[in-house]
Amino acid sequence: AGSKLREVFDKINNLLSGKPVQTEGQTVSVTQHPQGLEFVCYKLAEKFVRHGEGEVSFHRDSAFPIAVVLSGIWELHPRVGDIFLAHLHKKCPYSVPFYPARKEGTSMEEYQRMLGYEVHDSKVEEQDHFLKRMSGMIRLYAAIIQLRWPYGNKQGAHPHGLSYGWRWLAQMLNLEPLADVTAMLLLDFLEVCGNALMKQYGIQFWKTMFFIQKSYIPRIEAVTSSGQMGCLSRLKNFVQKCLQAKEIPLPKGILTPSFWRT
């Protein structure tokens, strides 16, 4: 509910603003320790990224309520946004976007960690689980860049708005595609913020969609084996439908004005 989201936002904002906050039966304040504020900013940013790789990866629509709170907090407390991006880029280098290359002397285990895989006791997580986590983080990022906290003053620009999404898309299409990962990330990104990018960039956006269909999807196909075609097929269908309809559908789970009356 919108009212519940406001409660969460106010509590986080009050904590970061140095006001005392009640939690689990005790009162806490960042002023209780010289590094209190820095610690809270760090842990809060880390928590938002965890929401992306956990909550959003399983419940895709949850990207929007989480993103709108972070967007508002980022606007009032830029330090949280900076640390959030640092955590996000470390956990999901594709959010930069960046495909780390393996350097000489780097162990396979260390390289897999650089690519975003979780490695415990030399055991690498399964590909499906890895893709799901990356998907959740990209969907959260794609939601953040288009949302503003509705109760802010909105005087300034969005702290990390759609221009960053446009840049992400352009940089992504300049990278050589990876099997599995690239098709999934592009589909997630376009599903979540394609509609907002279409409204903002108009004909330039449609030129980009046409480029994806004619030039980039064949490049993804070239590196994709027959057993990895699932996500690529979904991306092809999505792009084709959008180009035919000359419209990108609104993402599922977007917060409507009526949500804020609940």
C-alpha positions as CSV (number, residue, x, y, z in Angstrom):
1,A,0.0,0.0,0.0
2,G,1.1,3.6,-0.7
3,S,0.6,4.6,3.0
4,K,2.9,1.7,4.1
5,L,5.5,2.8,1.6
6,R,5.4,6.4,3.0
7,E,6.0,5.0,6.5
8,V,9.0,3.1,5.4
9,F,10.4,6.1,3.5
10,D,9.8,8.5,6.5
11,K,11.6,6.1,8.9
12,I,14.6,5.8,6.6
13,N,14.7,9.5,5.9
14,N,14.4,10.4,9.7
15,L,17.2,8.0,10.5
16,L,19.5,9.5,7.9
17,S,18.5,13.0,9.0
18,G,19.8,12.4,12.5
19,K,16.4,12.1,14.2
20,P,15.8,9.3,16.7
21,V,13.9,6.3,15.3
22,Q,12.1,3.5,17.0
23,T,13.1,0.0,15.9
24,E,12.6,-3.4,17.6
25,G,11.7,-1.8,20.9
26,Q,14.6,0.6,21.1
27,T,15.5,4.1,20.0
28,V,18.4,4.6,17.6
29,S,20.1,7.6,16.1
30,V,23.1,8.1,13.7
31,T,24.4,10.7,16.1
32,Q,25.2,8.1,18.7
33,H,28.5,7.3,17.0
34,P,31.0,9.5,15.0
35,Q,30.7,7.1,12.1
36,G,27.1,6.4,12.6
37,L,25.8,8.1,9.5
38,E,28.5,6.6,7.2
39,F,27.7,3.2,8.6
40,V,24.0,3.5,8.0
41,C,24.5,4.9,4.5
42,Y,26.7,1.9,3.7
43,K,24.4,-0.8,5.1
44,L,21.3,0.8,3.7
45,A,22.8,0.9,0.1
46,E,23.9,-2.7,0.5
47,K,20.4,-3.7,1.6
48,F,18.8,-2.1,-1.5
49,V,21.1,-4.1,-3.7
50,R,20.2,-7.2,-1.8
51,H,16.6,-6.5,-2.4
52,G,17.4,-6.4,-6.1
53,E,19.2,-9.7,-6.2
54,G,16.7,-11.4,-3.8
55,E,13.2,-9.9,-3.7
56,V,13.1,-8.5,-7.3
57,S,14.6,-11.6,-8.8
58,F,11.6,-13.7,-7.4
59,H,8.9,-11.0,-7.5
60,R,9.6,-8.8,-10.5
61,D,6.8,-6.2,-9.7
62,S,8.5,-5.4,-6.4
63,A,11.2,-3.5,-8.3
64,F,8.9,-0.4,-8.4
65,P,8.0,0.1,-4.7
66,I,11.7,-0.6,-3.8
67,A,13.0,1.7,-6.5
68,V,10.7,4.6,-5.7
69,V,11.8,4.7,-2.1
70,L,15.5,4.5,-3.1
71,S,15.0,7.3,-5.7
72,G,13.5,9.6,-3.0
73,I,16.2,8.8,-0.5
74,W,18.9,9.3,-3.1
75,E,17.5,12.7,-3.9
76,L,17.7,13.8,-0.2
77,H,20.8,11.9,0.7
78,P,23.1,11.6,-2.3
79,R,25.7,9.6,-0.4
80,V,23.3,6.6,-0.2
81,G,22.9,6.7,-4.0
82,D,26.7,6.8,-4.6
83,I,27.3,3.9,-2.3
84,F,24.3,2.0,-3.8
85,L,25.9,2.3,-7.3
86,A,29.2,1.1,-5.9
87,H,27.6,-2.0,-4.4
88,L,25.5,-2.6,-7.5
89,H,28.5,-2.4,-9.9
90,K,30.5,-4.7,-7.8
91,K,27.7,-7.3,-7.5
92,C,26.5,-6.9,-11.1
93,P,29.2,-5.5,-13.4
94,Y,26.6,-5.6,-16.2
95,S,24.9,-2.6,-14.6
96,V,27.9,-0.5,-15.6
97,P,27.7,-2.1,-18.2
98,F,31.0,-4.0,-18.2
99,Y,32.2,-7.5,-19.0
100,P,35.4,-8.1,-17.0
101,A,38.2,-9.7,-19.0
102,R,40.3,-12.4,-17.3
103,K,43.8,-11.0,-16.6
104,E,46.9,-13.0,-16.5
105,G,47.5,-14.5,-13.1
106,T,43.8,-14.3,-12.1
107,S,42.5,-17.6,-10.8
108,M,39.3,-19.0,-12.3
109,E,37.5,-18.7,-9.0
110,E,38.5,-15.0,-8.7
111,Y,37.4,-14.4,-12.3
112,Q,34.0,-15.9,-11.7
113,R,33.5,-13.6,-8.7
114,M,34.4,-10.6,-10.9
115,L,31.7,-11.8,-13.4
116,G,29.2,-11.6,-10.5
117,Y,29.0,-15.4,-9.7
118,E,28.7,-16.4,-6.0
119,V,31.6,-18.8,-5.1
120,H,31.5,-20.7,-1.8
121,D,34.2,-23.3,-1.0
122,S,35.3,-23.4,-4.6
123,K,31.7,-24.2,-5.7
124,V,30.2,-21.8,-8.2
125,E,26.5,-21.1,-8.1
126,E,24.3,-22.6,-10.9
127,Q,23.8,-20.6,-14.0
128,D,20.0,-20.3,-13.5
129,H,20.4,-18.8,-10.1
130,F,23.2,-16.4,-11.3
131,L,21.0,-15.2,-14.2
132,K,18.0,-14.7,-11.8
133,R,20.1,-12.5,-9.5
134,M,21.5,-10.4,-12.3
135,S,18.0,-10.0,-13.7
136,G,16.7,-8.7,-10.4
137,M,19.4,-6.1,-10.0
138,I,19.0,-4.8,-13.6
139,R,15.3,-4.6,-13.2
140,L,15.7,-2.6,-10.0
141,Y,18.2,-0.3,-11.7
142,A,15.8,0.2,-14.7
143,A,13.0,1.1,-12.3
144,I,15.1,3.6,-10.3
145,I,16.1,5.7,-13.3
146,Q,12.5,6.4,-14.3
147,L,10.8,6.9,-10.9
148,R,10.6,10.0,-8.6
149,W,9.4,9.9,-5.0
150,P,5.9,11.6,-5.5
151,Y,6.1,13.6,-2.2
152,G,9.5,15.3,-2.9
153,N,9.8,18.9,-4.0
154,K,10.9,17.8,-7.6
155,Q,12.7,21.2,-8.0
156,G,16.0,19.6,-9.2
157,A,16.7,16.9,-11.7
158,H,16.4,13.2,-10.9
159,P,19.6,12.2,-9.1
160,H,20.2,9.4,-11.5
161,G,17.5,9.7,-14.3
162,L,16.7,8.4,-17.7
163,S,19.8,9.8,-19.4
164,Y,21.8,7.2,-17.5
165,G,19.5,4.5,-18.9
166,W,20.0,5.8,-22.4
167,R,23.7,5.8,-21.8
168,W,23.5,2.2,-20.4
169,L,21.6,1.0,-23.5
170,A,24.1,2.7,-25.9
171,Q,27.1,1.2,-24.1
172,M,25.5,-2.2,-23.9
173,L,25.0,-2.3,-27.6
174,N,28.7,-1.3,-28.1
175,L,29.8,-4.4,-26.3
176,E,30.3,-7.8,-27.9
177,P,27.4,-9.9,-26.6
178,L,27.7,-12.8,-24.2
179,A,25.6,-16.0,-24.5
180,D,22.7,-16.1,-22.0
181,V,23.5,-12.9,-20.2
182,T,23.2,-10.2,-22.9
183,A,19.8,-11.2,-24.2
184,M,18.4,-11.5,-20.7
185,L,19.7,-8.1,-19.6
186,L,18.4,-6.3,-22.7
187,L,15.0,-7.9,-22.3
188,D,14.7,-7.0,-18.6
189,F,15.9,-3.5,-19.2
190,L,13.5,-2.8,-22.1
191,E,10.5,-4.4,-20.4
192,V,11.0,-2.2,-17.3
193,C,12.0,1.2,-18.8
194,G,11.5,0.9,-22.5
195,N,8.2,2.8,-22.3
196,A,9.9,5.7,-20.4
197,L,12.8,5.8,-22.8
198,M,10.4,5.8,-25.8
199,K,8.5,8.8,-24.4
200,Q,11.8,10.6,-23.6
201,Y,13.8,9.9,-26.8
202,G,11.2,9.3,-29.4
203,I,12.7,8.7,-32.9
204,Q,16.2,8.1,-31.5
205,F,14.8,5.3,-29.4
206,W,13.0,3.6,-32.3
207,K,16.3,3.8,-34.3
208,T,18.0,2.0,-31.5
209,M,15.2,-0.7,-31.4
210,F,15.6,-1.2,-35.1
211,F,19.4,-1.6,-34.7
212,I,18.8,-4.2,-32.0
213,Q,16.5,-6.1,-34.3
214,K,18.6,-5.9,-37.5
215,S,22.2,-5.9,-36.2
216,Y,22.5,-6.8,-32.5
217,I,20.2,-9.8,-32.2
218,P,22.1,-11.6,-35.0
219,R,25.3,-11.0,-33.1
220,I,23.8,-12.5,-30.0
221,E,22.6,-15.5,-32.1
222,A,26.1,-16.0,-33.3
223,V,27.4,-16.7,-29.8
224,T,24.4,-18.6,-28.5
225,S,24.2,-22.4,-28.5
226,S,20.9,-24.2,-29.3
227,G,20.4,-25.0,-25.6
228,Q,20.5,-21.2,-24.6
229,M,17.9,-19.9,-27.0
230,G,15.1,-19.3,-24.5
231,C,15.8,-15.7,-23.5
232,L,17.0,-14.8,-27.0
233,S,13.7,-15.9,-28.4
234,R,11.8,-13.8,-25.9
235,L,13.9,-10.8,-26.7
236,K,13.3,-11.2,-30.4
237,N,9.6,-11.5,-29.9
238,F,9.5,-8.5,-27.6
239,V,11.4,-6.2,-30.0
240,Q,9.4,-7.4,-33.0
241,K,6.0,-6.8,-31.3
242,C,7.1,-3.3,-30.2
243,L,8.3,-2.4,-33.7
244,Q,5.1,-3.6,-35.2
245,A,2.9,-1.8,-32.8
246,K,5.2,1.3,-32.6
247,E,4.6,1.1,-28.9
248,I,6.4,-0.2,-25.8
249,P,3.9,-1.5,-23.3
250,L,3.9,-0.1,-19.7
251,P,5.8,-2.4,-17.4
252,K,3.8,-4.8,-15.2
253,G,3.7,-3.5,-11.6
254,I,4.2,0.2,-12.4
255,L,2.9,2.3,-9.6
256,T,-0.3,4.2,-10.7
257,P,-1.7,7.3,-9.1
258,S,-4.4,5.2,-7.4
259,F,-1.6,3.1,-5.6
260,W,-0.7,6.2,-3.5
261,R,-4.3,6.5,-2.3
262,T,-4.1,3.0,-0.7
